[in-house]
Amino acid sequence: MKKLIIFVMAILLPSAVLAKIELPEIVGDDMVLQQQTDARLWGKATPNSAITVTASWTSEKFSTQADSEGRWLLAVKTPAASKDFQTIVIEEGSGKKGKSADKVVLSRVLIGEVWFCSGQSNMEMPLGGFWNCPVKGNNEIIATASEYRYVRVAPIKQNGQTKPVEEAPGKWLVPSPETAPSFSATAWFFAAMLQRALDIPVGVIACAWGGSKVEGWLPESIVSGYSDIDIAKEQKEGWNGSWWHYYTPCIMYNGMLHPLRHYSVKGFLWYQGESNVGKDDTYPERLKTMANLWRQEFGGTVESMPFYLVEIAPWGGYGDWLSSPIFRECQHRAAELIGNSGVVCTNDLVEPYEFNQIHPAEKREVGNRLAYMALNRTYGMKNVQCDSPEYDHMQVNGNEVEVFFRYADEGLSPWQGIEGFELAGADGVFHPAKARLNESNKTIIVSADSVSAPTAVRYCFKSFQIGNLKNMRGLPVVPFRSDK
């Protein structure tokens, strides 16, 4: 009878009492932990139980206690990066003679560099391509993905929520022809270049949602203060019964960012902006707010966590008005506000046939340029250049304008056949212009037959205009206007 009673009681006991260790998907086999830091691990267990973590790289034990709801969080000191596979054991103590009530073993763990990659569709765009938009060279990349033995990718699935949740679907994947088609192309190329340059493991968390606005990646506590957004109304209209509209505020933060906030990362990559075009008056400050919030939630500071951006791609769908080039300007302003930041220029990374295609096929060079920026600014490889030439000032010499640049000390190319310049006179009407290199001054001389007294110069300052002027490392001149 006693055995029967115990059996029945065990069945009827609340599940929390019988709970064992549960981990979020992001904490699992094949994960990459940030090197030389207090890397955070977390999960659920029996309420108030003791949690002990041991790792194969150290004899030290790390302990904490689950709270009344079974949630626990602790930090594990990680060593310098290594290509050796590590093991982590997480144990829940029973409180009886030191015995373990449950144990989880995490295998094939790597120690290296971890980056969080987010934004909208051009960050989400997988190596396999989507929406009749391919990724250049993707078949070879997918076929040879297994060569990158020390790169790991964690694609996070879209998970819109109206309130913050603690779990997001997405686990670490090992590169192979089977897994690679789902990898964010931009994140993959960044990780591959970084891994080759540093020769250590690199992990990227790819957490993006096509079409999302910056307000979708911010919490209600912040967005509720924006007078142009009615959260309740937009969330009600954004849900159609089976999926969320990508413009909906807060849902990406609640369902995808907030659940991952404990994961220790080196920095952030952000490829977003198309859905905020026309909002250049609010975007820089809101992106700064987002970047600093993310840094805080992931346990870092402006100084410790870089935040690197990608310019929105040239796209003819914006029309002839100047909303998109003005928005690119505001992306550069945002980087200045954010601090420990920078912007990758993409003006040259489209083909003429992509005029109405918002997802350019060239993603390798986007990822590479992000990696160059990280290598230069974060990892101290100063001989790897990352700054595109930027307009500094102009000088009028009769009917010609001489344009001076920052970040072009080694020179510019090509010498002739330069495309993308325009000049205007006092009437403010811009005309196509001829441009040539002044090789001694490392400047560009611009003139137009129809403009005898120039007052302003522009370069590729349109929704879609491909320029060909670059510095000696192949980094393109940032589109600009002198007539602000």
N, C-alpha and C positions, 0 to 999 in steps of 0.2 A: 504493500500500500504506500509506504514512504517513497519508493522508487517511482510509483505512478504519479504521486503528487508532485515530486520534483520534476518529472517529465512534463506534466501539464503546466506547471509554473514556468518552466523554461520556454514553452511555446507561447504563453501569454505575456511574458515579460516584454516591456517596450523595447523596440529595436535598438534604441540608443544604448541600453544597458549591455546588449550583446555586440555592440559596434566593434569593428576592428579597424585597422589602419586603412584609410582611403586617401589617395593622392589625386590631385588634379592631373589632367593628361599631360600638361607641360612638364611635370616633375616625373620623369620616367626613364626607361632604358634609352640609351643612345643620346641623351641630352648633353649639351655643352654647358659647363659652369664657367662663369667669369673668373679669370685667374687673379691671384693675389688680392683677394677681397674677402669680405664676410658674405658669402653667397647664402641667400635665404632659401630654406626649404619649408614647406608648409603642407597641411592636410587636415584630416579629421581622424579621430580615434574615440575610444571609450571616454566619456566625460570624466574629467579630473584624473585621468591616467597619466603615468610618467612616460615620457617619450625620450628615447636615447638614440642618437645617430652615431655610427662609426663609419669611417672612410678608409679606404685602402692606402691612402697616401700619408696617414698620420696615426699615431697611437693615441692621440687625444680623443676623448669622448665628448659629445655635445648633447646637452640634456635640457628639457623643458617639461612643462606640465600642460596637458590639454585643459581648456576652460570648461565651464559647466555645460557648454553645448558641444564639446568634443573638439573644438578647433585648436590648432597649435601652430606655432611659427618659431623657428630658430635659425640662427646663422652658423654656417660652417666655414672655417678658415680654409681657403684654397691656396695651393702652392703656385709656383710659376707654371706657365703653359707647358704641356708635354703631349707627345703623341702616344703615350702609354694609356691603355684602357684602365679605368678605375672602377671600383665597386663601392656602393654605398648601402649600408644596412640600417634600416629604420625599425626600431623595436618598441613595442608597447609593453610596459611592465605590468605584471598582474598584482604586484604588491605582496606576493606570497613566496618567501624564500628566494627572492630575486629572479624568479622564473619569468620568461617572456610569454605574454598572452597572445601576441601576434608579431609577425616579423615580415617585412618586405625587403627584398634585395633588388637594388637597381644595378644593372649591368652595362658594360661598354660605355661608361661615362667618360667624357673627354674634358680636359681643362684647357681653356683657351680664351678667345675673345667672343663676346656676344653682343649683337646689335639688334635693335628693335626697329623694324621697317614698316611704315604705315602710310596711309593716304587714300587716294581713290583709284580709279581703274588702271591708270598707267603704272601704279605700284602693284595692284592686284594682278595685272595681266600675266598669265602663266607662260612658261616656256612653250607649252603646246599651242599658244595663241587662243584668241577667241573672237566671236562676232565677225568672221571673215577677215580678221586682222592677224597675220602671221608674225612670228618673231624671226628676225633674220638669222639664218643659219641654224635654226632650232633642231633640225633632224640630226645633224652631227653632234650638237651639244647633248641632246638626249641620249644618243647612242653611246657617248663616251663619258656619261655622268659618273660612272663608277670609278673613274680615274681619280676623282676628288675624294679620297678616302677620309680626309680630315675636315670635310665640310658637312654641316648638318643644317637642315631647314625644318622649321616648325610652321606649317601653314595653318593659320587660325581661321576656322569657318565663320561665316557671317552669323551673328547671334544678336539680333536686335532685342533690347529689353527696355522697358519704361522705368525700371528701378535697378539699382546696382545689384549684380549677382556675384557669386564667388567662384563660378566655374565657367570656362570657355572651352568649346571643343577644339582640339588641335594638339597633336603630339609631334615629337621629333622624328624625322624621317632620314634614312640613310640614302644618299644619292644612288640611283640606278635607273636604267631605262624604264622601269616600271613606275618609279616614284617621281622622276624629274619632270614629266609633263605638267604636273600640278604646282610646281615651284614658281613663285614670283620671279619673273625673268630679271627685273632690276635687282632684286635682293640676291638672286643667285650669282649674277655677274660681279656684284660687289663682293660677296663672300669669296668667290673663286679667286679674284684678284688679290684680295687681302690675304687669303691663305697662302697664295704663291709668294707674295712679297714678304710676309712675316715668317713663313714656314712653321706655322703652329695651327692648331685646330681653330676653326671659326664657325660659330653658329649664328643663324639669323632667324628671328621670329618675324614672320610675314603676316601682318595684321592690318589688312586694308579692305575697303568696301567701295566698289565702283560708284561714282556719282556723289559720294558723301561730301558734305560741307564741313568746314572746321568746327561749326557749332554741334555737329553730330558726335564729335570726339571730346566734348566738354560736359561736365556734370550739370544737373539741374540747378544746383546752388549758384553756379556762375551764369548760365544761360538765362535764368529767370530775371537777371538784371539787365538784359538787352531789350530795349524798348521795341525793336523791330521784330521780335520773335514771341509768339504766343505758344508756349510749349504744349499746353493741354490741347489746344485746337489743332496744332500741327501733328501731334502724336495721334489724335483721333482720326484725322484725315489721312495720315500716313500708313495706317494699317488696313489692308484690303481683305483680311480674313485668312490669308495664307502667307503673305510676305509683306515686308516693310518697304515703303518708298525710301529711296536712298537719301532724300533731302531731310528726313525726319531728325529733329534735334535730339541730342543726348543718348540715342539708342546704341550707338557704337561704343561710347564711353561706358555705359552701363553693362553691356553684354560682352565686350571684347577687351577693353583697356583695363577697367577696374579689376577683373578677375586675374589679370596677369601682373598686377602692380608689384607683387612681392619678388618677381624674378629679377635677379641681379644682372644688369646689362651695362655695357660700356657707353653706349650713346644711342642716338635716334637718327633715322633717315626718314624724310618726309617728302612725298611726291604727290602733291595735291594742289588744287586751286581753281580748276576749271569751273567748278560749281559755285565759286565765290567771285567769279569775274563780274565786274561792275560794282563790287563792294570794297574798292581799294581804300575807301575812307575808314572802314572799320577793321579790315583784315589784318593789318600789321599788329595792331594792339591785341586783337583776339588771338592771333597765332602766338604772340609773346606770352599771353596768359596761359595758353595751352601748353607751350613748351616748358614753362616754369612749373606748372602744376604737375606735368608728367615727371619732371626731374624730382620734384618733392615726393611724389608717390612712389617712385622707383628707388628712393633713398639716396638721391644725389643732389648736386648743386649746379649752378651755372658753370663753375670752374671745372667740375669733375665730369660733367656729361655734355658732350657736344651734341648739337642739333643741326644737321645738314639738310638743305633743301634742294629740290630740283625745280627749275623754271617750268612753267606749263609749256607744253609743246606748241609749236606753230600750228594753227588750224584755221582754214578758211571759213569755217562755219560761223565765226564771230562776225563776218561781214567786213565792210570797209571802215567802220567806225573804230576808234582807238581804244576800246575797252580792254582788249587783251594785252597790247603792249604797255598800257598804263598799269595793268595789273602786274605784269612782270617787274615793272619798276617798284611796285609796292612789295613784291616778294623780297627784293634786295633791301628795302627799308626795314622790312620785318626782321631780316637776318641781323641788321645792325642793332635793332631793339632787343632781340633775343640774347645776343652775346654768345661767345664761343660757338659761332655759327658761320655758315657760308652758303653760297648758292651756286649750283652747277648750271651752266648755260647749255641750252639744247638747240639753239637757233640753226645749227648746221646738221642736225641729226634727223632730218626728214627728207623725203624725196618729192619731186614735183607732183607725182601721181597721188600723194597723200594729202593733197590740198583739203579734201573734205573728209579725211580719215583721222579721227582724234586719237587713235592709238598707233603711233609710228612703230615700224618694225624694228628699228635700231634701238635695242635695249642694252646690248653689250657695252657700248661706249658710255651710256648713262651710268651703268653700274661701275664701269671702270673709273669714270671721273669722280664719282662719289668716293671710290676707294683711294684715288689719288689725294683727295682732300683729307680723308682720314689719315693716310700715311704721312702727309706733310704736317698737318696741324695737330693730330692726336698722337701720332707715333714718332714724330720728330724727324722724319725723312725729308729734310729740307731740299734735297736735290730732286725730289719728285715734285714737280710744279703742279699747282692746282688752281691758280688764279687766272681767269680769263682776262684779257685786256679790257679795260673800262675807260670810257670817255673821261678826260680830265678837263680840257678847255680847248678853245679854238682861237685862231688869230686870222683876221681878214687882211689879205694882201691884194689890194686892187679887186679884180674879179674872181679871185681864188680864196679858198679857206684852207688853212693849215690846221689839222686836227691832231691834238696831243693825247697820249694815252698813259694810264697807269698799267703796270704789269706787262710792259712790252720792252723792257730794257735790252733784251737780246735781239729785238727786231720783229718785223712783221712779214707776212707772206700771203699772197703772191706779190710780185713787183708790179705786174700789169694784169689787166683783165679783172680788176677788183669789182665786185658787184654789190649793190645794195644801198648806195649813197644817194641822197637827195639834197637839194639846196633850195632855199627860199629867199626872196628879197623882202622889201618893206611891206609888200602886200600880203605876206604870210602864205602864199601859194607855193607848194613844193613841186619841184621838177626833177626828173631823173638826172643824175649827174655822173660825170666821169671822175675817176679817182686813180691816183698813182702813188707809188711809194717814194717818199724822200728818204733814201737809204742812209744818208748821213745823219739826219735828225731822228730817224725812226718814227716819222710822222706820215700822215696821209694828206696829199694835196687834192682838193676837191674843186671842181668847176662845172658850170653848166652854161651852154650857149645862150639860153633864154634868161639867165640871171646875171646881170652885169654888176649889181651891187649886192652881194649876198649878206644876209643878216643871221641866218640860222642854217644848221646842218642836221640831218638825220641819217641814221643807218639802220636799215631793216626794221624801222619802227612801224610795223603793220601786223595785222593778224597772222598773215602767212607771207613771209618773204625770206628766202634762203640766202644768207650771206656766205662769202668764201674767204673772208679776211681772218687770219689766225696768227697766233704768236709762234715762236720757234718750237714749241712743244705740241703744236696742233690744237691748242685750246682756242675756241672762237671768240672774236670780239663780241662783247655783250651789246645787243641792240640798244640804241640811245637816241635822244633828242637833245639839242642844245637849247631849244625854245621852251623851257619849262614854265 
